[in-house]
Amino acid sequence: MRPSVLALALLLLLVACDTVAVPTLSPIASPMATPILLPLPEGVAGIPRPGTPTAIIQPRTQRGGIEPGVPHPFELGHCGLVSPIDFDGSLWNPIAGDDGAGGPLTDDHQAELINATRVALTLIEPDVVRLETPLGAVLTLVRHPGARPYSLCD
């Protein structure tokens, strides 16, 4: 099974179980991929907790025209990863990340990811995006099919 298919299957299982724990996966065999997939800290993953007020968002961008391997500037919304990431005709689910060197995200990385931040999105596989922050955090996102719930944010 390809790593992106495995990651998507894990994400769908996690969403169905209302949990945000993501197991550590082995490295993806791609020169542009995240070296090690580490679970995201609670509160950074962007998946609404049970009982949290949510809004259902549809993607607005058009699919296609994104060249794989080319970074595209993107602005995370006011609430960082809790805000919709609408890119290449889909919304995206963050599933894992690291400090850019295979270690856990630092407090500074987490601060970037919970606020509006200019990042780079790179399509590395048809359903996998690499997100890089100014401080060097690297996250793996997988394509979400259709509409997606988001927690309401102040």
C-alpha positions as CSV (number, residue, x, y, z in Angstrom):
1,M,0.0,0.0,0.0
2,R,1.4,3.4,-0.9
3,P,2.3,5.7,2.0
4,S,-0.2,8.4,1.0
5,V,-3.0,5.8,0.8
6,L,-2.0,4.4,4.2
7,A,-2.0,8.0,5.6
8,L,-5.4,8.7,4.2
9,A,-6.8,5.4,5.5
10,L,-5.4,6.2,9.0
11,L,-6.9,9.7,8.9
12,L,-10.3,8.5,7.9
13,L,-10.2,5.9,10.7
14,L,-9.1,8.6,13.2
15,V,-11.9,11.0,12.2
16,A,-14.5,8.2,12.4
17,C,-13.2,7.4,16.0
18,D,-13.2,11.0,17.1
19,T,-9.5,10.9,18.1
20,V,-6.5,12.9,17.0
21,A,-3.8,10.4,17.9
22,V,-1.7,9.4,14.9
23,P,0.8,6.6,15.0
24,T,4.3,7.3,13.9
25,L,4.8,6.1,10.3
26,S,8.0,5.2,8.6
27,P,9.6,7.8,6.2
28,I,7.9,8.3,2.8
29,A,10.3,7.4,-0.1
30,S,10.2,10.7,-1.8
31,P,12.9,13.5,-1.8
32,M,10.2,16.1,-0.9
33,A,8.5,14.2,1.8
34,T,8.5,14.8,5.5
35,P,11.3,12.6,7.0
36,I,9.3,11.2,9.9
37,L,5.6,11.5,10.6
38,L,5.1,12.6,14.2
39,P,1.7,13.0,15.8
40,L,0.6,16.7,16.0
41,P,0.2,18.1,19.5
42,E,-3.3,18.4,20.9
43,G,-4.9,21.7,19.8
44,V,-2.7,22.0,16.7
45,A,-4.3,19.2,14.6
46,G,-7.4,21.2,13.7
47,I,-9.8,18.3,14.1
48,P,-12.8,19.4,16.1
49,R,-13.3,17.6,19.5
50,P,-16.7,16.0,20.2
51,G,-19.2,18.6,21.4
52,T,-17.3,21.5,19.9
53,P,-19.4,24.0,17.9
54,T,-18.5,23.5,14.2
55,A,-19.2,24.9,10.8
56,I,-19.2,22.7,7.6
57,I,-17.0,24.2,4.9
58,Q,-16.9,23.3,1.2
59,P,-13.7,23.8,-0.8
60,R,-13.9,26.8,-3.2
61,T,-10.6,26.5,-5.1
62,Q,-10.5,24.6,-8.4
63,R,-8.6,21.3,-8.7
64,G,-5.7,21.0,-11.1
65,G,-3.0,23.3,-12.3
66,I,-0.9,22.7,-9.2
67,E,2.5,21.4,-10.3
68,P,3.9,18.8,-7.9
69,G,7.1,19.7,-6.2
70,V,6.6,23.5,-6.5
71,P,6.0,25.4,-3.3
72,H,3.0,27.8,-3.3
73,P,2.6,30.6,-0.8
74,F,-0.4,30.2,1.4
75,E,-1.7,32.2,4.4
76,L,-3.1,30.1,7.3
77,G,-6.3,31.8,8.5
78,H,-6.8,33.7,11.8
79,C,-6.9,30.4,13.7
80,G,-4.0,28.6,12.0
81,L,-4.6,25.0,11.3
82,V,-8.0,25.2,12.8
83,S,-8.9,27.4,9.8
84,P,-9.7,25.8,6.4
85,I,-6.8,25.0,4.2
86,D,-8.4,25.2,0.7
87,F,-5.8,24.3,-1.9
88,D,-6.1,22.5,-5.3
89,G,-9.9,22.1,-5.1
90,S,-9.9,20.4,-1.7
91,L,-9.7,21.0,2.0
92,W,-6.7,19.4,3.7
93,N,-6.3,17.5,7.0
94,P,-3.0,17.9,8.9
95,I,-2.0,14.5,10.1
96,A,1.6,14.8,11.3
97,G,4.5,17.1,11.5
98,D,8.0,17.7,12.8
99,D,10.5,20.5,13.4
100,G,12.0,20.0,9.9
101,A,14.8,17.8,11.3
102,G,12.7,14.8,12.4
103,G,12.1,16.0,16.0
104,P,8.9,17.2,17.7
105,L,7.4,20.6,17.1
106,T,8.7,23.2,19.4
107,D,6.5,25.7,21.3
108,D,7.5,28.4,18.7
109,H,6.3,26.1,15.9
110,Q,3.1,25.4,17.6
111,A,2.6,29.2,18.1
112,E,3.0,29.6,14.3
113,L,0.4,26.9,13.6
114,I,-2.4,28.3,15.9
115,N,-2.2,31.8,14.3
116,A,-2.4,33.4,10.9
117,T,0.9,32.5,9.3
118,R,2.4,32.6,5.8
119,V,3.4,29.1,4.8
120,A,4.4,27.2,1.7
121,L,2.3,24.3,0.4
122,T,3.9,21.8,-1.9
123,L,1.9,19.0,-3.6
124,I,4.1,15.9,-3.2
125,E,1.6,13.3,-4.3
126,P,-1.9,13.7,-5.7
127,D,-3.5,13.5,-2.2
128,V,-0.5,14.6,0.0
129,V,0.7,18.2,0.7
130,R,3.8,19.3,2.5
131,L,3.3,22.5,4.6
132,E,6.4,24.4,5.7
133,T,6.4,27.3,8.2
134,P,8.8,30.3,8.4
135,L,10.5,28.7,11.4
136,G,11.0,25.4,9.6
137,A,8.2,23.2,10.8
138,V,7.1,20.6,8.2
139,L,3.6,19.1,8.3
140,T,2.0,16.5,6.2
141,L,-1.6,17.1,5.1
142,V,-3.9,14.7,3.2
143,R,-6.7,15.7,0.9
144,H,-10.2,15.6,2.5
145,P,-13.0,14.4,0.3
146,G,-15.7,17.1,0.0
147,A,-16.9,19.3,2.9
148,R,-15.2,19.3,6.3
149,P,-16.2,20.4,9.8
150,Y,-14.1,23.1,11.4
151,S,-14.2,24.2,15.0
152,L,-15.4,27.7,15.5
153,C,-12.6,30.0,16.5
154,D,-12.4,33.4,18.2
